[in-house]
Amino acid sequence: MPEYPATTLALNKGKYYVLLTIPPELREHFKGRKQLKKSTGTSDLRDAKRRQHGITTELYARLDACKPDIRDIISEILGWIGDADEVQRMDDEGHLEGLIQYHKSLEYGEDPENDLATDEVNEQGAKALELYREWKAKTAKPAESADTVLYSVAAKEYLETQPYGPVKSMRDCELSLQQFREHVGDKPLQDVTAVMIHSYAEHLGQTMTRKTLAKKISYVKRMYDHAVRKGWVPHSVFAGLVLDKQVGTPKQSYILRCP
């Protein structure tokens, strides 16, 4: 089956829209329209690109809804083995792919007159196998990637591992992770930059000593180390990062004076 056209982004009245050209053979289902579009809800190009994939999936699903169920097509090719539900049941039980492979690899008999019929069965089996693999690829659960792991999701899972024993340390860690999120926003881990971290350190440094702010940032750093181990990011943005030595309020000295 042909692939759908790629989507594009277009700015309209201050918002970016995802545009999809409708294939000519499907336009009758959309009253002759040549294009589908949906707003990303943002005027920021970077955010729009991040949201484009999910919206594209929605638009493709609208096109898919106009096409026959791929399971019905497989059934018809194989000589009608049941409706879509029956085909699904066969696949759930692990029998469908074997049946398709049987049709694809039917052996020739002793009578040469049956060779044409055998060729036709094998050819139909090959088509069914192609459709089957396409169907399985579309229904497979996509692997989670760094682009889709939000900071809040990573922080929640990290805290569930109980990385610190003392209750006070756990509370400090949870608060530090929350404060960092409030400063930079809840974005994919990959989108947090060194500039954001330095900005956060300067923000903390207005009211905290260098030692205190460094401790707060270390909690976030260790969460990123966890994210690297989980494969959510290829490397930690905190690796090799050195804070400005001038950031932070001076440590107060208290001298006991005798009356």
N, C-alpha and C positions, 0 to 999 in steps of 0.2 A: 504494500500500500504506500502511496506517496506521502512524504512528510509534509506537515503544514508549514506555511511560510513563517519566517522568523518575525518576531514582533519588533516594533520600533517605539521610541519615545518622542513625543512632540509637546512643546509648551503651548498652552492655550489658556488665555485669561489668567495668567499667573500660576497655573498648575500644570504639572506634567501628566500626560495621558499615555497609556500603552495602546498602541494601534496594531491591529491584526488584519491583514487582507484575507477576505473570505474566498476560498477556492471557487472557481466558476460553477462547478458541479453542485455546490452546496448553497448557492445564493438564493435559489428558489425557496429555501426554508427560512430565509431572512427577508422576504418581500423584496428581493432584488438588490438588497444592500451589498456594497462591495467591501465594506470595512466594519469591523467591530472595534470599539474603543471603551476604555475604562480609566477613570482618574486614579492616579496614585495618591491623591490627597496631599501632595507636597509640592513646594516650589523649589526644593533643594534637589539638584541633579543627582547628588550622591545617594540621598535617601531614595529617590525615584528609581535608580538603577537597582538598589537593593530590593525594592518591592516589586520590581518588574517580573522576576521569575514566578512569584506566587500568582500574580495577576495573569501572566501568560498561561499558566496551568489552568486557571479558571476559564479563560477564553477558549483554549483548546478543548476543554470539557464541553463547552457549548457546541463546538463543531462535532465532537464525537457523538453528542446526543442526536444529531441528525443522520447518523450512519447506522447501518444494521449492527446488532451485537456481534462482535467478532466470534463469539462462541457458536452462534447460529450459523455463521459462515463456515466454520470448521466442520460443524455437523453436516451441513449440506455437501461439502466437498467429499466427505467420507461416506456419502450415501445415506445421510440422515440417521445419526446415531442417537437422536433425542433433541429436546429443546435446550435452551441455554442453561437452565437449572440442572438438567441431566448431565450436560457436558461438564458443568462445574463440579457436580458430584463425582464424576469419573476422575476428574483431575485431583480433587481432594483425597480420593482413595488411592491415587498414584497409578491409575490405569490408562489415563488418556495419552500420555506421551508414548507409551509402549504400543498402543493401538495405532497411533500415527506412524511410528517407525515401521510397524508391520506393513502398513499400506505403502510406505515409501520404498520398502526393500522387498517387495513381493518377488519370489523367485520364479524363473521361467519353467514351464512344464515341458513335457516331451512333445507335445503337439505344437508345431510352429505356427499353426493358425491362431493360437491363443496369445502369440507374442504381442500383437497390437493391443489387446485388452490389458495385458500385463503392463505394457509401457504406459498406458493411460492411467492405471491404478497407481503406479509409481510416481507419475507426474503429479497426480492429484495429491498424493501423500506428501510430496515435496512442498507443494503449495500450502498444505495444511500445517506442515512443520514450521514453515516460515511465519505463518499467521500465529501459530501457537507461541513461538518465541517472542513475537511482537507483543502479544497479549500478556505474557508473563513479565516482560520487561516493563510494560506500562503499569502493571498491578504490583510490581515489587516495591517494597518500602524503601524510599531513598535513604542512603547513608547520611548520618548527621555530619555536618562539616563545620569548620570554624566560622563560616559566614552565617550559620544559623544558630550558633550557641550564644545566647544572650548572657551578659554579665550576671544578671539576676539568677538565671538558671544555674550557671556554673557556681556561683556563690552558695546557693541553696544546697547543691549536692556536696560541695566541699565541706560545709558546716555539718552535714549529716554524717561525715566520716569521723566527727569528733577529733579534729586534729590536735587539740590541746586538752590536757588532763584537768588542770585546775578550773573550777567553775568561773572564777574571775577572768582567767585568760580567755575562755570561750566567749564570755560576754564582751570583753575588749575586742576580740577578733570580729565578732558579729557586728558590733558598733562601727568598727573601722571600715569593714567592707561596705556597710550601709552608707557611711559618710562619703566614701569615695564614689559610690554610685550616684549619690545625690549631686555631687560636684560635676562629674563627667557625663551623667545620663546613662540610662540602661540601653547599651548598644552591644552589638556583637563583639566578642573579645578581641577579634582581629582589628577592630576599629579604634581601640584605645592606643594612643600614641605617647611617645616620650614627652612631647610638648604638654600634653594634658597632665601628665604626672608631675612635671615641674610646676605647672600652674597650680596644681593641688597643693604641692609642698609650700609654695609661696602663700597660698590661702591659709594653710594651717600655721605657717610661720608668723602670721600677724598676731597670734595669741598664744602660741606654744613654743617651748624651747626646741632646739634642734633635736635633742635626744627623744623627746616625746613624739614629735612629728615623724622622725625616722622609724620609731617603733610602730606607729600607726600604718605607715606605708609598707613596713615589712610584712604585716598581716596580708596585705593585698598581694605583695610579691609572692608569698608562699601559696596563695590561692592560684596564681598564674603558674607556679611550678607544678601544681596539681593538674592544671589544664593541659600543660605540655605532656604530662604522663598519660593523660586520657586521650591525647591526640586531637584536642579541640583547637590547638594552635600549634604551628610548626616550631615556634620558639617563643620565649617570654620577652615581652617588651621591657621588662625590668632588668634583663640580663645586661650587665656591664654599665647600668645607669648609675651615675654619680650625682648626688644632690649638691646644689650650691652651698658652700660652707657658710655663706653669709645669711642663709635663710634660717629664720627662727629667732625668737626673742632671747636676749642674754639671760643666762642663769642667775637668779637672784642669790645674793649672799646675805646671810643673817648673822649678825654679830651680837652676842649677848652682852649687854652693857650692865655693869653693876651700879646700883644707885650710890 
